[in-house]
Each structure stands twice: as structure tokens, then as C-alpha cells.
Amino acid sequence: MASLGVDSEQKPLLGDRTPGSREWDIIETEEHCKSRWRSIRILYLTMFLSSVGFSIVIMSIWPYLQKIDQTADASFLGWVIASYSLGQMVASPIFGLWSNYRPRKEPLIVSIFISVAANCLYAYVHVPASHNKYYMLAARGLVGFGAGNVAVIRSYIAGATSLQERTSSMANTSACQALGFILGPVFQTCFALIGEKGVTWDVVKLQINMYTAPVLLGAFLGILNIILILTILREHRVDDSGRQCKNINFEEASADEVQVPQGNIDQVAVVATNVLFFVILFIFALFETIVTPLTMDMYAWTREQAVLYDGIILAALGVEAVIIFMGIKLLSKKIGERALLLGGLIIIWVGFFVLLPWGNQFPKIQWEDLHNNTIPNTTFGEIIITLWKSPRENHSEEPTGCPVEQAWCLYTPMIHLAQFLISAVLIGIGYPSCNVMSYTLYSKILGPNPQGVYMGWLTASGSAARILGPVFISQVYTAWGPRWAFSLVCGMVVLTITLLGVVYRRLIAFSVRHGRIQE
């Protein structure tokens, strides 16, 4: 991650040429430049680890939830995943406001410590005799609360970079965040080799298996992150030209510091970008959530197979994302951030359209759980099925296939593996593009003023999407199936593209809007 955008970090910022001068004015010392970029790189790492904290267990939450609490169903899975984002939504504006008036180290260290403690709690959710699913819910909510530091990270980087560095640095930050979301399952895939049983440390009642090992790794990396922040991070703030500004987060003042340029922020562009970002995160959150249930239903994978194979698929998307991020920096200079954002949304729409079920081949039905004593149940007024589900623990082998209590399994064609893989590739192209460009545009729209609170609200909008996305997809998928679920997503993307077209001309940089710099 430290290598991202390294060319722009090699030398101090230079000012404009003065009339009759043949040299650039140096407005930043080499020592200051090195310190500034060391701090930014530490926050790249922090952003990456924060995202990994969400996705490192995303593939295993569902089978782990089924294992520790037999009363948990697919609907509760949506709430467990959404609890992370609820915690982040609450914490982001708080940490953002805190970072506007105090040294950024304070909210960063506190937030990471909360995440470490929450990961430890997650490792012990199997211990209580009952209500285990609620302990998991609380643990994921606290991990999300700690992830509210995303607003602090982005406001710091926005304030510590000049306008010429902003696109690259914000793209790097988004890249680290997106890579964390995508590559987190890679760690889960590696730990899947441990198996469900794993090993038990009886003295402290700690089970180390494919479900708990990822969060224990996350706790260790969090402690390492705190140490790096304490020893390396320094407070820096520059204006659009790169000159040091008065820093309210740092007590010492410099004679070279300048006042922050004043001007009104385009609130319409701010609100529109928040809406766009909401939809982008909503779509990716529901895709991550539904991958495991979808593949278990369509391809009759066991819990262990789903964790392993889905992790491999998302690991491949991580490699794809790296290629996308490399290309985005070059493309943004030629066609601009707004065009890339539009293109990314179109690709996402195509990805979900491909995912719609077609044909006359149906998934394997999970009949093993049915007995003769029946209860009538009507779905859509057309199909009446009778079922009685026996406790899963009565079976010597884990049942696989599409559960018959999901009535749509009986009449909805299966989604072929090739369909699913093509869709995943397309979404893997569109999501990173949209994520990077939305954050880059938002940072430029806000300008050189402190961005802690604004970044807090943007993070909160993304967190709200991560709350509603899993709940939406788990409810719609369980009740109506993939055809309705993915059709609704396609419609949502069309509306988002329309909104982008309406506000397209307003998504410009603060300095460009006020005529200080030409676009």
C-alpha cells in the first residue's frame, strides 16, 4: 500500500512560477514532505485494516451463526451484518467532530482499541449457554463502532494533501478500503483449512478454528496499528497549493502557515454525492451478504465449501481490483472522475442483470428436513407447500441444497455458476471504480476547510447503506428469491445513473467552482 502513488510522494511540493523567474518556489521542506507522507501511509494501512475487520468474517458469519445458535435464521443474518454498519454510522460523525478540534491520534487510538476488544468478544460468542446470536450481534456492532475512524482518516488525508495530490491520495485511500473489503475473505479462506473443530485452549475457554482465527488475527493487527500511530503519525495540514495552514489539531504554530481560503460549499453537490455513495455501498453490501446463501442454495455447497469457494472467488476479485485501481489513475487524467463514476455504475447494472435467473434448470431442493406431519403455507397465492422442519442436529450429515421452506426454490430457475462468475467479475470492476471516484469528487467539492464532520456524514451514509443492504437482500431473497431481488437492484441502479446525470455539471472541485484554479 505504501507504493501506491509513490511518484507524487518523492519530492516536496513546488509553488507557481513567478514572473521572470526560471525556478519553482519550494513551499515545503524535504523533511516536512517525508513526515507528511509517512503519516498518510500509516492511515492507508489503518483504512485497510478497518475494512478487513468487516470482510474478514463475512463469508463465515452465516455458517458460524448456524453452529452457535440453532434459532438464528437468514433474516437474523442480515441484522448481524448490518450491526457493523449501525455502529459505524453512529460513531463516524462523533469521531469526525472530535478530529476537527483535537489531535487525530485520540479518536484513532480509541476507535481501534474498541475494535480489538470487540474482536475478542466475537471469539467467545460460543461460550454462553443461550442467546449466542445476540452476543455475536453486539460484537459486530462494536467492531463497526470502532470503524467510525474512517471519517478521521479521510479528513486527515484531505487536509494533508494539495489539490494536485488529492485525486491520487484519495484514490489510494479508497483503494485500500476497497481492497480491505475484497481481500478480507482471502484471510478467511486461508483459515478455512483449520476446519470447524480446530483446537481449544481450555484454560481460557478459547476455540481457535476457521471462525475465530480471523478475528484473533484482526485483534493482533489492531494492536500493531495502535503502536504505529503512536510512534509515526504527525499532524499536518496544507492548502490547495500545498502551503502549511494553521492547524487546530496541533499546538505549535509556524510563521509560514497561511489562512484557509474561504468560500461556500456546493451543498447540492454534497447531498448528491452522499446519495450516490449510499447506493454504491448498498449494492456492494448486499452482494457480499448474499454470496454465501446464494451459492449454498444454488450449488448445494456445504458450509465449509461455501466459506472456501466464495473466499477464493472474492480473492480473485481482489486481484481484479488491484488492476482496476492501477488503470483508474491513468483514466481519470484523460476522461475525468465523473465519467469514470458513470461508467462504473453502468457496469454494475450489467453485472446484476446477468445475475437474473433464466432457463428451465432448477436448484437441488433440500428435502432431507421434511416429515409427513405438515402445515399448509401459501406463497404468492399460487403454490401451497406443506412442511415441518426437524431440528438440524438430528441429522448425521449436513443437508445441502435450496431449503424447501423458501417456496421460490420450487419454481425459480437456478443461477448457473458461469452466470454468477461473470456477474462477480463485472461488479468487481464497477464497485472499485465508483468507490474511488465518489470519495475523490467529494473531497474536491469540500475544498481546504476541515472535513471531519462532512466525512463523518459521508461515512454514515455508507454505513446506513451497509445496514439496509444486508437487511433488504436477506428479506427479499428469503421471501421472493433472486429474480425479484436482483431486478429491484437493477432498477435502483438506473435511478442512480439518472441522478448522476442531473448533477453531473455540479460535481467539480471547490477551487474550480470559485475560479481559483482551472479544471
C-alpha positions as a printed NumPy array, in Angstrom:
array([[  0.   ,   0.   ,   0.   ],
       [  2.896,   2.309,   0.636],
       [  3.809,   2.021,  -3.019],
       [  0.502,   3.461,  -4.21 ],
       [  1.015,   6.842,  -5.817],
       [  4.68 ,   6.797,  -4.884],
       [  5.688,   9.131,  -7.712],
       [  3.794,  12.036,  -6.193],
       [  5.44 ,  11.436,  -2.832],
       [  9.066,  11.557,  -3.923],
       [  9.664,  15.309,  -3.73 ],
       [  8.369,  18.353,  -1.84 ],
       [  5.564,  20.461,  -3.269],
       [  6.503,  23.365,  -5.54 ],
       [  4.712,  26.658,  -5.884],
       [  3.816,  28.591,  -9.027],
       [  6.411,  30.264, -11.217],
       [  6.888,  33.949, -10.508],
       [  7.101,  36.426, -13.427],
       [ 10.625,  36.45 , -14.856],
       [ 11.695,  33.515, -12.689],
       [ 13.079,  30.272, -14.115],
       [ 12.716,  28.271, -10.917],
       [  9.837,  26.883,  -8.908],
       [  9.25 ,  28.265,  -5.422],
       [  9.758,  25.489,  -2.881],
       [  6.873,  25.66 ,  -0.408],
       [  7.653,  22.504,   1.531],
       [ 10.889,  21.208,   3.008],
       [ 12.045,  17.673,   2.31 ],
       [ 11.756,  16.781,   5.997],
       [  8.173,  18.012,   6.162],
       [  7.322,  16.119,   2.969],
       [  8.681,  12.833,   4.352],
       [  6.86 ,  13.267,   7.654],
       [  3.603,  14.126,   5.891],
       [  3.674,  11.105,   3.622],
       [  4.743,   8.737,   6.392],
       [  1.662,   9.804,   8.317],
       [ -0.571,   9.397,   5.265],
       [  0.785,   5.903,   4.619],
       [  0.035,   4.874,   8.198],
       [ -3.551,   5.959,   7.605],
       [ -3.655,   3.971,   4.353],
       [ -2.827,   0.947,   6.498],
       [ -5.416,   1.911,   9.108],
       [ -8.09 ,   2.217,   6.421],
       [ -7.176,  -1.179,   5.019],
       [ -7.317,  -2.872,   8.431],
       [-10.641,  -1.201,   9.229],
       [-12.164,  -2.64 ,   6.053],
       [-10.64 ,  -6.049,   6.682],
       [-12.369,  -6.014,  10.078],
       [-15.681,  -6.028,   8.252],
       [-14.993,  -8.511,   5.486],
       [-12.651, -10.996,   7.15 ],
       [-15.637, -12.879,   8.609],
       [-18.277, -12.008,   6.02 ],
       [-18.122, -15.461,   4.4  ],
       [-18.215, -17.353,   7.687],
       [-20.782, -15.396,   9.721],
       [-23.711, -17.396,   8.349],
       [-22.339, -20.919,   8.989],
       [-20.886, -19.813,  12.35 ],
       [-24.233, -18.305,  13.342],
       [-25.971, -21.561,  12.466],
       [-23.443, -23.503,  14.508],
       [-23.587, -21.489,  17.755],
       [-27.344, -20.798,  17.778],
       [-29.871, -23.049,  16.042],
       [-32.593, -20.398,  16.434],
       [-30.832, -17.996,  14.052],
       [-32.249, -17.76 ,  10.533],
       [-31.306, -15.96 ,   7.309],
       [-33.244, -12.859,   8.384],
       [-31.2  , -12.556,  11.57 ],
       [-28.05 , -12.891,   9.451],
       [-28.978,  -9.588,   7.812],
       [-29.174,  -7.879,  11.197],
       [-25.82 ,  -9.308,  12.322],
       [-24.078,  -7.998,   9.231],
       [-25.945,  -4.684,   9.423],
       [-24.955,  -4.167,  13.086],
       [-21.398,  -3.403,  11.958],
       [-22.629,  -0.53 ,   9.852],
       [-25.035,   0.7  ,  12.519],
       [-22.105,   1.068,  14.905],
       [-20.076,   2.836,  12.235],
       [-22.951,   5.154,  11.342],
       [-23.293,   6.272,  14.956],
       [-19.556,   6.656,  15.54 ],
       [-18.484,   8.384,  12.304],
       [-19.929,  11.883,  12.976],
       [-18.709,  11.675,  16.597],
       [-15.141,  10.797,  15.647],
       [-15.253,  13.304,  12.762],
       [-16.259,  16.148,  15.081],
       [-13.658,  15.033,  17.634],
       [-10.935,  15.14 ,  14.95 ],
       [-11.855,  18.723,  13.972],
       [-10.868,  20.074,  17.394],
       [ -8.38 ,  17.615,  18.896],
       [ -5.277,  15.713,  17.719],
       [ -6.35 ,  12.964,  15.345],
       [ -4.385,  10.396,  17.344],
       [ -7.003,  10.475,  20.094],
       [-10.066,   9.255,  18.148],
       [ -7.905,   6.903,  16.088],
       [ -6.428,   5.073,  19.082],
       [ -9.736,   4.922,  20.978],
       [-11.59 ,   3.573,  17.947],
       [ -9.004,   0.887,  17.197],
       [ -8.956,  -0.228,  20.836],
       [-12.746,  -0.683,  20.695],
       [-12.362,  -2.835,  17.588],
       [ -9.709,  -5.   ,  19.255],
       [-11.945,  -5.602,  22.288],
       [-14.921,  -6.394,  20.051],
       [-12.935,  -8.952,  18.05 ],
       [-12.012, -10.693,  21.285],
       [-15.704, -10.777,  22.246],
       [-16.56 , -12.344,  18.865],
       [-14.073, -15.147,  19.567],
       [-16.035, -16.035,  22.729],
       [-19.639, -15.877,  21.473],
       [-19.849, -19.689,  21.629],
       [-19.297, -19.746,  25.416],
       [-22.707, -18.531,  26.781],
       [-25.32 , -21.232,  27.273],
       [-28.022, -19.316,  25.374],
       [-28.734, -16.208,  23.29 ],
       [-25.412, -16.645,  21.473],
       [-26.703, -14.896,  18.382],
       [-27.21 , -11.679,  20.363],
       [-23.63 , -11.764,  21.621],
       [-22.5  , -12.028,  18.008],
       [-24.774,  -9.106,  17.157],
       [-23.17 ,  -6.989,  19.896],
       [-19.631,  -7.964,  18.896],
       [-20.133,  -6.974,  15.264],
       [-21.808,  -3.722,  16.316],
       [-18.787,  -2.765,  18.43 ],
       [-16.375,  -3.618,  15.619],
       [-18.398,  -1.247,  13.461],
       [-18.299,   1.473,  16.107],
       [-14.516,   1.266,  16.064],
       [-14.576,   1.514,  12.267],
       [-16.045,   5.005,  12.62 ],
       [-12.431,   6.192,  12.377],
       [-12.823,   6.105,   8.573],
       [-14.111,   9.694,   8.778],
       [-10.999,  10.757,  10.712],
       [ -8.705,   9.078,   8.197],
       [-10.292,  10.714,   5.181],
       [-10.495,  14.163,   6.739],
       [ -6.799,  13.95 ,   7.704],
       [ -5.7  ,  12.896,   4.208],
       [ -7.892,  15.52 ,   2.533],
       [ -6.358,  18.22 ,   4.739],
       [ -2.782,  16.975,   4.377],
       [ -2.674,  16.983,   0.561],
       [ -2.678,  19.689,  -2.078],
       [ -5.216,  19.73 ,  -4.89 ],
       [ -2.695,  18.228,  -7.302],
       [ -2.129,  15.345,  -4.866],
       [ -5.756,  14.937,  -3.842],
       [ -7.011,  12.636,  -6.591],
       [ -4.099,  10.257,  -6.17 ],
       [ -4.153,  10.195,  -2.364],
       [ -7.926,   9.84 ,  -2.085],
       [ -7.839,   7.152,  -4.748],
       [ -5.168,   5.34 ,  -2.741],
       [ -7.312,   5.608,   0.371],
       [-10.368,   4.268,  -1.424],
       [ -8.208,   1.573,  -2.943],
       [ -7.048,   0.465,   0.487],
       [-10.611,   0.481,   1.778],
       [-11.991,  -1.456,  -1.181],
       [ -9.076,  -3.879,  -1.097],
       [ -9.795,  -4.483,   2.56 ],
       [-13.426,  -5.291,   1.778],
       [-12.451,  -7.595,  -1.067],
       [ -9.283,  -9.201,   0.287],
       [-10.591,  -9.805,   3.809],
       [-12.184, -13.085,   2.686],
       [ -8.739, -14.202,   1.492],
       [ -7.652, -14.442,   5.126],
       [-10.889, -16.287,   5.875],
       [-10.166, -18.713,   3.057],
       [ -6.737, -19.484,   4.49 ],
       [ -8.21 , -20.1  ,   7.939],
       [-10.881, -22.368,   6.425],
       [ -8.146, -25.001,   6.224],
       [ -8.211, -25.188,  10.044],
       [-11.752, -26.573,   9.904],
       [-14.738, -26.133,  12.203],
       [-13.237, -28.094,  15.095],
       [ -9.77 , -26.533,  15.221],
       [ -8.05 , -26.532,  18.607],
       [ -9.267, -25.484,  22.059],
       [ -7.318, -23.701,  24.758],
       [ -9.201, -24.985,  27.786],
       [ -7.559, -22.654,  30.316],
       [ -9.181, -19.574,  28.795],
       [-12.045, -21.408,  27.001],
       [-10.76 , -20.191,  23.653],
       [-11.578, -22.134,  20.492],
       [ -9.249, -21.43 ,  17.578],
       [-10.994, -22.576,  14.409],
       [-11.976, -21.315,  10.96 ],
       [-14.482, -18.922,  12.545],
       [-12.459, -17.39 ,  15.409],
       [ -8.93 , -17.341,  13.972],
       [ -9.703, -14.405,  11.585],
       [-10.923, -12.123,  14.389],
       [ -7.967, -13.032,  16.591],
       [ -5.696, -12.007,  13.724],
       [ -7.698,  -8.778,  13.443],
       [ -7.161,  -8.065,  17.147],
       [ -3.399,  -8.587,  16.796],
       [ -3.202,  -6.289,  13.752],
       [ -5.208,  -3.666,  15.642],
       [ -2.666,  -3.61 ,  18.469],
       [  0.129,  -3.273,  15.909],
       [ -1.758,  -0.414,  14.262],
       [ -2.043,   1.468,  17.562],
       [  1.71 ,   1.2  ,  18.072],
       [  2.418,   2.572,  14.581],
       [  0.05 ,   5.523,  15.098],
       [  1.658,   6.418,  18.426],
       [  5.183,   6.323,  17.024],
       [  4.855,   7.633,  13.445],
       [  1.708,   9.723,  12.906],
       [  2.177,  13.516,  12.997],
       [ -0.327,  16.323,  12.431],
       [ -0.133,  18.031,   9.009],
       [ -2.388,  20.376,   7.103],
       [ -1.856,  22.189,   3.79 ],
       [ -3.977,  24.355,   1.488],
       [ -4.84 ,  23.597,  -2.147],
       [ -1.394,  24.788,  -3.23 ],
       [  0.415,  22.743,  -0.601],
       [  1.364,  25.537,   1.816],
       [  1.151,  24.722,   5.518],
       [ -2.038,  26.024,   7.098],
       [ -2.885,  26.906,  10.669],
       [ -3.579,  23.565,  12.325],
       [ -6.111,  23.469,  15.139],
       [ -5.058,  19.89 ,  15.87 ],
       [ -1.508,  20.911,  16.748],
       [ -0.425,  23.384,  19.382],
       [  2.726,  24.648,  17.659],
       [  2.416,  27.384,  15.039],
       [  4.658,  28.288,  12.132],
       [  5.39 ,  31.656,  10.578],
       [  4.952,  30.071,   7.157],
       [  1.395,  28.984,   7.824],
       [ -1.368,  30.619,   5.766],
       [ -5.065,  31.082,   6.348],
       [ -7.522,  28.651,   4.762],
       [ -9.314,  30.154,   1.714],
       [-12.962,  30.93 ,   2.38 ],
       [-15.987,  30.203,   0.209],
       [-19.344,  28.456,   0.146],
       [-19.52 ,  24.705,  -0.4  ],
       [-21.996,  23.486,  -3.04 ],
       [-24.485,  21.744,  -0.741],
       [-26.438,  20.262,  -3.656],
       [-23.281,  18.501,  -4.85 ],
       [-22.558,  17.371,  -1.285],
       [-26.02 ,  15.828,  -0.835],
       [-25.966,  14.244,  -4.292],
       [-22.57 ,  12.656,  -3.649],
       [-23.835,  11.269,  -0.35 ],
       [-26.787,   9.68 ,  -2.169],
       [-24.545,   8.239,  -4.88 ],
       [-22.159,   6.848,  -2.294],
       [-25.084,   5.352,  -0.368],
       [-26.251,   3.395,  -3.408],
       [-22.725,   2.212,  -4.27 ],
       [-22.137,   0.849,  -0.769],
       [-25.703,  -0.52 ,  -0.603],
       [-25.128,  -2.575,  -3.729],
       [-21.768,  -3.979,  -2.679],
       [-23.002,  -4.755,   0.841],
       [-25.967,  -6.761,  -0.431],
       [-23.749,  -8.592,  -2.919],
       [-21.288,  -9.622,  -0.196],
       [-24.149, -10.641,   2.064],
       [-25.959, -12.829,  -0.435],
       [-22.923, -14.62 ,  -1.906],
       [-22.814, -17.357,   0.736],
       [-26.58 , -18.136,   0.984],
       [-26.907, -17.913,  -2.814],
       [-24.101, -20.357,  -3.553],
       [-25.246, -22.758,  -0.817],
       [-28.78 , -22.729,  -2.259],
       [-27.878, -22.887,  -5.951],
       [-24.938, -25.274,  -5.931],
       [-25.709, -27.395,  -2.816],
       [-22.433, -26.404,  -1.17 ],
       [-21.842, -27.292,   2.467],
       [-20.921, -24.607,   4.995],
       [-17.21 , -25.372,   4.708],
       [-17.341, -25.462,   0.903],
       [-19.162, -22.128,   0.788],
       [-16.583, -20.448,   3.023],
       [-13.695, -21.855,   0.971],
       [-15.051, -21.398,  -2.566],
       [-16.642, -17.996,  -2.005],
       [-13.427, -16.835,  -0.381],
       [-11.47 , -17.937,  -3.449],
       [-13.886, -16.099,  -5.737],
       [-13.597, -12.868,  -3.757],
       [ -9.825, -13.29 ,  -3.591],
       [ -9.795, -13.331,  -7.391],
       [-11.893, -10.154,  -7.34 ],
       [ -9.22 ,  -8.622,  -5.119],
       [ -6.597,  -9.229,  -7.796],
       [ -9.   ,  -7.744, -10.339],
       [ -9.497,  -4.69 ,  -8.113],
       [ -5.753,  -4.032,  -7.955],
       [ -5.654,  -3.918, -11.761],
       [ -8.683,  -1.603, -11.8  ],
       [ -7.077,   0.806,  -9.326],
       [ -3.919,   0.997, -11.429],
       [ -5.944,   1.808, -14.517],
       [ -8.248,   4.297, -12.808],
       [ -5.435,   6.744, -12.018],
       [ -4.456,   6.897, -15.673],
       [ -8.013,   7.032, -16.986],
       [ -9.058,   9.793, -14.567],
       [ -6.467,  12.116, -16.108],
       [ -7.854,  11.515, -19.58 ],
       [-11.622,  11.266, -19.154],
       [-12.177,  12.63 , -15.637],
       [-13.616,  11.337, -12.369],
       [-17.243,  11.978, -13.277],
       [-17.096,   9.901, -16.462],
       [-15.462,   7.027, -14.577],
       [-18.188,   7.157, -11.94 ],
       [-20.862,   6.958, -14.637],
       [-19.102,   4.09 , -16.393],
       [-18.748,   2.168, -13.128],
       [-22.485,   2.417, -12.424],
       [-23.331,   1.141, -15.911],
       [-21.034,  -1.867, -15.441],
       [-22.66 ,  -2.638, -12.072],
       [-26.095,  -2.592, -13.715],
       [-24.924,  -5.069, -16.363],
       [-23.475,  -7.283, -13.609],
       [-26.779,  -7.602, -11.76 ],
       [-28.732,  -8.026, -15.   ],
       [-26.53 , -11.021, -15.845],
       [-27.29 , -12.452, -12.391],
       [-31.033, -12.785, -13.115],
       [-32.107, -16.476, -13.257],
       [-33.064, -17.854, -16.682],
       [-33.806, -21.245, -18.265],
       [-35.577, -24.373, -17.081],
       [-32.989, -25.96 , -14.806],
       [-33.797, -25.74 , -11.098],
       [-31.615, -25.952,  -7.993],
       [-31.399, -29.062,  -5.861],
       [-34.124, -29.   ,  -3.206],
       [-33.243, -29.652,   0.425],
       [-35.871, -32.378,   1.078],
       [-33.965, -34.024,   3.917],
       [-35.612, -31.874,   6.561],
       [-39.201, -32.764,   5.625],
       [-41.527, -35.119,   7.514],
       [-45.083, -36.239,   6.869],
       [-46.786, -34.098,   9.505],
       [-47.495, -30.905,   7.599],
       [-48.545, -27.304,   7.917],
       [-50.019, -25.535,   4.864],
       [-48.25 , -22.423,   3.615],
       [-49.231, -20.261,   0.638],
       [-46.789, -18.151,  -1.351],
       [-47.947, -15.607,  -3.953],
       [-51.396, -17.244,  -3.891],
       [-50.21 , -19.896,  -6.354],
       [-48.124, -22.523,  -4.597],
       [-49.165, -24.424,  -1.489],
       [-46.444, -26.407,   0.181],
       [-46.5  , -28.498,   3.3  ],
       [-43.564, -28.858,   5.585],
       [-42.324, -29.459,   9.044],
       [-38.692, -28.726,   9.69 ],
       [-36.951, -31.077,  12.111],
       [-34.02 , -29.903,  14.221],
       [-30.838, -29.915,  12.188],
       [-28.856, -31.611,  14.916],
       [-30.879, -34.815,  14.401],
       [-29.076, -35.414,  11.114],
       [-25.774, -37.206,  10.886],
       [-24.887, -35.238,   7.742],
       [-25.395, -31.595,   6.921],
       [-28.338, -31.128,   4.487],
       [-27.486, -29.206,   1.319],
       [-29.45 , -27.513,  -1.428],
       [-32.174, -24.886,  -1.609],
       [-34.408, -25.155,   1.524],
       [-37.95 , -26.067,   0.522],
       [-39.384, -23.599,   3.06 ],
       [-38.143, -20.95 ,   0.606],
       [-41.075, -21.546,  -1.758],
       [-39.358, -19.874,  -4.709],
       [-36.863, -22.761,  -4.818],
       [-39.595, -24.87 ,  -6.427],
       [-40.22 , -22.615,  -9.432],
       [-37.214, -20.269,  -9.837],
       [-34.53 , -21.418, -12.304],
       [-31.057, -21.819, -10.869],
       [-28.331, -19.26 , -11.46 ],
       [-25.605, -21.121, -13.316],
       [-22.081, -20.919, -11.967],
       [-20.886, -19.211, -15.155],
       [-23.581, -16.562, -14.677],
       [-22.504, -15.97 , -11.112],
       [-18.809, -15.702, -12.025],
       [-19.436, -13.268, -14.901],
       [-21.603, -11.136, -12.641],
       [-18.957, -11.146,  -9.904],
       [-16.29 , -10.005, -12.392],
       [-18.45 ,  -7.124, -13.64 ],
       [-19.399,  -5.985, -10.14 ],
       [-15.729,  -6.301,  -9.207],
       [-14.932,  -3.782, -11.953],
       [-17.77 ,  -1.354, -11.275],
       [-17.609,  -1.166,  -7.483],
       [-13.925,  -0.15 ,  -7.086],
       [-14.317,   2.454,  -9.84 ],
       [-17.379,   4.027,  -8.207],
       [-15.911,   3.859,  -4.7  ],
       [-12.71 ,   5.667,  -5.653],
       [-14.368,   8.315,  -7.793],
       [-17.141,   9.183,  -5.329],
       [-14.669,   9.802,  -2.491],
       [-12.325,  11.739,  -4.77 ],
       [-15.085,  14.011,  -6.049],
       [-16.475,  14.537,  -2.544],
       [-13.083,  15.586,  -1.177],
       [-12.59 ,  18.081,  -4.013],
       [-16.097,  19.509,  -3.615],
       [-15.456,  20.239,   0.082],
       [-12.22 ,  22.125,  -0.532],
       [ -9.497,  23.025,   2.006],
       [-11.754,  23.548,   5.044],
       [-11.763,  20.94 ,   7.859],
       [-13.654,  17.941,   6.53 ],
       [-14.085,  15.849,   9.664],
       [-17.832,  16.358,  10.087],
       [-18.579,  16.172,   6.348],
       [-16.529,  12.991,   6.022],
       [-18.371,  11.703,   9.074],
       [-21.702,  12.17 ,   7.337],
       [-20.462,  10.558,   4.13 ],
       [-19.194,   7.587,   6.118],
       [-22.523,   7.496,   7.96 ],
       [-24.41 ,   7.389,   4.65 ],
       [-22.245,   4.488,   3.55 ],
       [-22.838,   2.809,   6.898],
       [-26.59 ,   3.265,   6.522],
       [-26.263,   1.521,   3.158],
       [-24.44 ,  -1.351,   4.847],
       [-27.267,  -1.573,   7.373],
       [-30.097,  -1.546,   4.856],
       [-28.355,  -3.534,   2.11 ],
       [-27.97 ,  -6.804,   4.06 ],
       [-31.438,  -6.449,   5.62 ],
       [-33.007,  -5.716,   2.225],
       [-31.35 ,  -8.598,   0.39 ],
       [-31.85 , -11.169,   3.157],
       [-35.552, -10.352,   3.459],
       [-36.319, -10.114,  -0.269],
       [-34.152, -13.099,  -1.183],
       [-35.664, -15.33 ,   1.503],
       [-39.263, -14.396,   0.641],
       [-39.215, -13.829,  -3.132],
       [-35.952, -15.255,  -4.444],
       [-33.114, -13.959,  -6.622],
       [-35.249, -12.879,  -9.594],
       [-37.143, -10.228,  -7.626],
       [-34.122,  -9.258,  -5.525],
       [-31.761,  -8.598,  -8.434],
       [-34.464,  -6.983, -10.585],
       [-35.046,  -4.416,  -7.843],
       [-31.293,  -3.763,  -7.655],
       [-31.181,  -3.145, -11.417],
       [-33.985,  -0.609, -11.088],
       [-32.181,   1.126,  -8.261],
       [-29.006,   1.48 , -10.333],
       [-30.978,   3.015, -13.221],
       [-32.372,   5.681, -10.867],
       [-28.86 ,   6.369,  -9.561],
       [-27.497,   6.855, -13.081],
       [-30.323,   9.312, -13.709],
       [-29.404,  11.288, -10.568],
       [-25.76 ,  11.429, -11.644],
       [-26.823,  12.831, -15.   ],
       [-28.833,  15.598, -13.305],
       [-25.982,  16.795, -11.04 ],
       [-23.116,  15.927, -13.393],
       [-22.011,  19.532, -14.016],
       [-22.018,  20.412, -10.31 ],
       [-19.528,  17.748,  -9.25 ],
       [-16.443,  19.97 ,  -9.551],
       [-13.635,  20.964,  -7.195],
       [-14.108,  23.78 ,  -4.657],
       [-11.233,  25.831,  -6.116],
       [-12.518,  25.357,  -9.661],
       [-16.005,  26.463,  -8.643],
       [-14.616,  29.669,  -7.103],
       [-12.333,  30.389, -10.063],
       [ -9.031,  29.963,  -8.202],
       [ -7.907,  27.032, -10.337],
       [ -8.933,  25.988, -13.841],
       [-10.353,  22.489, -14.284]])
